[in-house]
Amino acid sequence: MKIALEVKNLQVLYGEKHVVHDINLKFPANQITALIGASGSGKSTVLRSLNRMNDDLATVQGTIDFHGININQPQVNVYRVRQQIGMVFQQPTPFPLSIYENVIYGLRLAGEKDKQVLSQRAEESLRQAALWDEVKDQLNESALALSGGQQQRLCIARTLAVRPEIILMDEPTSALDPVSTSQIEDTLVQLKEEFTIIMVTHNMQQASRAADWTAFMHQGNLIEFDKTATIFMNPREQKTADYLSGKFG
């Protein structure tokens, strides 16, 4: 099994507060891995560490191995890391620009000026995010006029346009209605053919439906990591079973 990203001995501290303890995880390529656990378990902190989003907020120690390079080293180009390991946030965050300009924003930032390349990548990314058919006739209209679900798929398209290898998602559907949630989940299952997806979710049904692998975290520790079906049907650890049965969380 090909590994897209490996975390070794990951520790995260906010000042003196030690919030993530000694995490070791291998994220399989072209699969969806869900990070689950109660609020405050450290799952979003781990996720944000994977593309250096915690740099200004916390001290992150340990190795984050991406193509044999520890991207947690100070000399690593963080901008390049975030091109290759993209992030989609909990709340849709379209810019106050047209739909088209939103999608190609990262490409323009990277210096791409060829209009043909930009147009082609915009269409390709919107198709991958299952949004093209809904917006192809309104590309020059404001992205802020889209529905919440459409805005989140636009943010996915914006992430895809720079062609990352890995997409990080922090509760990507928690602000959305059930129909939009279902559309995004369907989109993720299609996207894993080309991308590796790592997502934090509070929604147990979402993890069981969409994820191939699930990691359960509790109080900053990784309790269990296995195939999703195993975690949900036959967890090894009592804490995992208790969380899944609603005894805490």
C-alpha positions as CSV (number, residue, x, y, z in Angstrom):
1,M,0.0,0.0,0.0
2,K,1.4,3.4,-1.1
3,I,1.7,5.9,1.7
4,A,1.1,9.6,0.8
5,L,2.2,11.1,4.1
6,E,3.6,9.8,7.3
7,V,3.7,11.4,10.7
8,K,6.2,10.3,13.3
9,N,6.3,11.3,16.9
10,L,4.1,14.4,16.3
11,Q,3.8,16.7,19.3
12,V,1.9,20.0,19.4
13,L,2.2,22.5,22.2
14,Y,0.3,25.8,22.6
15,G,2.7,27.6,24.8
16,E,3.2,25.3,27.8
17,K,0.0,23.3,27.0
18,H,0.8,20.0,25.4
19,V,-2.3,19.2,23.2
20,V,-1.1,16.4,20.9
21,H,1.1,13.6,22.2
22,D,3.4,11.4,20.1
23,I,1.2,10.7,17.1
24,N,2.4,8.1,14.6
25,L,0.2,7.7,11.5
26,K,0.6,6.6,7.9
27,F,-2.0,8.1,5.5
28,P,-2.6,5.7,2.5
29,A,-2.5,7.3,-1.0
30,N,-5.7,7.7,-3.0
31,Q,-7.8,6.9,0.1
32,I,-10.0,8.9,2.4
33,T,-8.8,8.9,6.0
34,A,-11.2,10.4,8.7
35,L,-9.9,11.8,12.0
36,I,-12.7,11.4,14.6
37,G,-12.9,12.1,18.3
38,A,-14.7,14.4,20.8
39,S,-14.2,18.2,20.7
40,G,-10.7,19.0,22.0
41,S,-9.3,15.6,21.2
42,G,-6.6,17.2,18.9
43,K,-7.8,16.1,15.5
44,S,-8.0,19.5,13.9
45,T,-4.7,20.4,15.5
46,V,-3.1,17.4,13.8
47,L,-4.8,18.2,10.5
48,R,-3.6,21.8,10.5
49,S,0.0,20.6,11.3
50,L,0.1,18.5,8.1
51,N,0.5,21.6,5.9
52,R,2.2,23.9,8.5
53,M,-1.0,25.9,9.2
54,N,-0.1,25.8,12.9
55,D,3.2,27.5,12.4
56,D,2.3,30.8,13.9
57,L,0.0,29.4,16.6
58,A,1.8,26.4,18.1
59,T,5.1,24.6,18.5
60,V,5.0,21.5,16.3
61,Q,7.6,18.8,16.9
62,G,8.3,15.5,15.1
63,T,8.5,14.4,11.5
64,I,6.0,14.9,8.8
65,D,7.3,12.8,5.9
66,F,6.2,13.8,2.4
67,H,8.1,12.2,-0.5
68,G,11.0,11.5,1.8
69,I,11.3,15.1,3.0
70,N,10.4,16.2,6.6
71,I,8.2,19.1,5.7
72,N,8.3,20.2,9.4
73,Q,11.8,21.5,9.0
74,P,12.2,25.3,9.2
75,Q,14.0,25.6,5.8
76,V,11.2,24.0,3.9
77,N,9.2,26.3,1.6
78,V,5.8,26.5,3.3
79,Y,4.1,28.1,0.3
80,R,5.2,25.1,-1.8
81,V,4.0,22.7,0.9
82,R,0.5,24.2,0.8
83,Q,0.4,23.9,-2.9
84,Q,0.9,20.2,-2.6
85,I,-1.1,19.7,0.5
86,G,-4.2,21.9,0.1
87,M,-6.8,22.8,2.8
88,V,-10.6,23.1,2.7
89,F,-12.1,24.7,5.8
90,Q,-15.2,24.2,7.9
91,Q,-17.0,27.4,6.7
92,P,-17.0,28.0,3.0
93,T,-14.6,30.8,2.3
94,P,-15.1,32.2,-1.2
95,F,-13.3,35.4,-2.0
96,P,-15.5,38.5,-3.0
97,L,-14.5,37.8,-6.6
98,S,-16.2,36.1,-9.6
99,I,-16.6,32.3,-9.6
100,Y,-13.9,32.1,-12.2
101,E,-11.4,34.3,-10.3
102,N,-12.0,32.3,-7.2
103,V,-11.0,29.0,-8.9
104,I,-7.8,30.4,-10.5
105,Y,-6.7,32.5,-7.5
106,G,-3.9,30.1,-6.5
107,L,-2.7,29.7,-10.0
108,R,-2.5,33.5,-10.5
109,L,-0.6,33.7,-7.2
110,A,1.8,31.1,-8.5
111,G,2.5,33.3,-11.6
112,E,0.4,31.5,-14.2
113,K,-0.6,34.1,-16.9
114,D,-1.6,31.9,-19.9
115,K,-5.4,32.5,-20.3
116,Q,-5.9,29.1,-22.0
117,V,-4.2,27.3,-19.1
118,L,-6.3,29.3,-16.6
119,S,-9.6,28.6,-18.4
120,Q,-8.8,24.9,-18.9
121,R,-7.8,24.5,-15.2
122,A,-10.9,26.3,-14.0
123,E,-13.2,24.1,-16.0
124,E,-11.3,20.9,-15.0
125,S,-11.4,21.8,-11.3
126,L,-15.1,22.8,-11.3
127,R,-15.9,19.5,-13.0
128,Q,-13.8,17.6,-10.4
129,A,-15.7,19.4,-7.7
130,A,-19.0,18.5,-9.3
131,L,-19.9,22.2,-9.8
132,W,-19.3,22.9,-13.5
133,D,-22.8,22.1,-14.8
134,E,-24.4,24.4,-12.2
135,V,-22.1,27.4,-12.7
136,K,-20.7,27.2,-16.3
137,D,-23.0,30.0,-17.5
138,Q,-22.3,32.4,-14.6
139,L,-18.5,32.2,-14.2
140,N,-18.2,36.0,-14.2
141,E,-20.8,36.4,-11.5
142,S,-19.9,36.8,-7.8
143,A,-19.1,33.6,-5.9
144,L,-20.9,35.1,-2.9
145,A,-24.2,34.6,-4.6
146,L,-23.8,30.8,-4.6
147,S,-25.5,28.6,-2.0
148,G,-23.5,27.3,1.0
149,G,-23.1,23.9,-0.6
150,Q,-22.0,25.4,-3.9
151,Q,-19.6,27.7,-2.1
152,Q,-18.0,24.8,-0.4
153,R,-17.6,22.9,-3.7
154,L,-16.1,26.1,-5.2
155,C,-13.6,26.1,-2.3
156,I,-12.8,22.5,-3.2
157,A,-12.3,23.5,-6.9
158,R,-10.0,26.3,-5.8
159,T,-7.9,23.9,-3.9
160,L,-7.9,21.4,-6.8
161,A,-6.8,24.0,-9.3
162,V,-3.2,24.2,-8.1
163,R,-3.1,20.4,-8.4
164,P,-2.2,19.3,-4.9
165,E,-1.5,15.7,-4.1
166,I,-3.3,15.7,-0.7
167,I,-6.4,17.6,0.3
168,L,-7.0,18.3,4.0
169,M,-10.6,19.0,5.1
170,D,-11.6,20.3,8.4
171,E,-15.3,19.4,8.9
172,P,-16.1,20.3,5.3
173,T,-19.8,19.8,5.6
174,S,-20.6,20.8,9.2
175,A,-22.1,24.1,8.0
176,L,-24.2,22.5,5.2
177,D,-27.6,21.0,4.8
178,P,-28.0,17.2,4.3
179,V,-28.4,17.4,0.5
180,S,-25.3,19.5,0.1
181,T,-23.5,17.2,2.5
182,S,-24.4,14.2,0.4
183,Q,-23.2,15.9,-2.8
184,I,-19.8,16.8,-1.2
185,E,-19.4,13.2,0.1
186,D,-20.1,11.8,-3.4
187,T,-17.5,14.3,-4.8
188,L,-14.9,13.1,-2.3
189,V,-15.4,9.5,-3.2
190,Q,-14.7,10.5,-6.9
191,L,-11.8,12.7,-6.0
192,K,-9.8,10.0,-4.2
193,E,-9.0,8.4,-7.6
194,E,-6.6,11.3,-8.1
195,F,-6.0,12.7,-4.6
196,T,-5.4,11.6,-1.1
197,I,-8.0,13.0,1.3
198,I,-7.6,13.5,5.0
199,M,-10.6,14.9,6.8
200,V,-11.7,15.8,10.3
201,T,-15.4,15.1,11.0
202,H,-17.7,15.1,14.0
203,N,-20.2,13.2,11.9
204,M,-19.9,9.5,12.6
205,Q,-22.2,8.6,9.7
206,Q,-20.0,10.6,7.4
207,A,-16.9,8.8,8.5
208,S,-18.6,5.4,8.0
209,R,-20.0,6.3,4.6
210,A,-17.0,8.2,3.0
211,A,-13.8,7.1,4.7
212,D,-11.7,4.1,3.9
213,W,-9.6,4.5,7.1
214,T,-10.4,6.0,10.4
215,A,-8.2,7.3,13.2
216,F,-9.8,7.8,16.6
217,M,-8.3,10.5,18.9
218,H,-8.9,11.2,22.5
219,Q,-7.3,13.9,24.7
220,G,-4.5,14.5,22.2
221,N,-3.6,10.8,21.8
222,L,-4.2,8.5,18.9
223,I,-6.2,5.6,20.4
224,E,-6.8,3.5,17.3
225,F,-6.3,3.5,13.5
226,D,-7.7,0.9,11.2
227,K,-10.0,0.4,8.2
228,T,-13.2,2.2,8.8
229,A,-15.3,-0.9,8.8
230,T,-13.1,-2.4,11.5
231,I,-13.2,0.7,13.7
232,F,-17.0,0.9,13.5
233,M,-17.9,-2.8,13.7
234,N,-15.1,-4.3,15.8
235,P,-12.9,-1.7,17.6
236,R,-10.0,-3.1,19.6
237,E,-10.0,-0.4,22.2
238,Q,-12.8,0.1,24.8
239,K,-12.4,3.9,24.5
240,T,-13.2,3.7,20.8
241,A,-16.3,1.5,21.4
242,D,-17.5,4.0,24.2
243,Y,-17.1,7.0,21.9
244,L,-18.9,5.3,19.0
245,S,-21.8,4.2,21.2
246,G,-22.2,7.8,22.5
247,K,-20.9,7.3,26.0
248,F,-18.9,10.5,25.7
249,G,-18.2,13.1,23.1
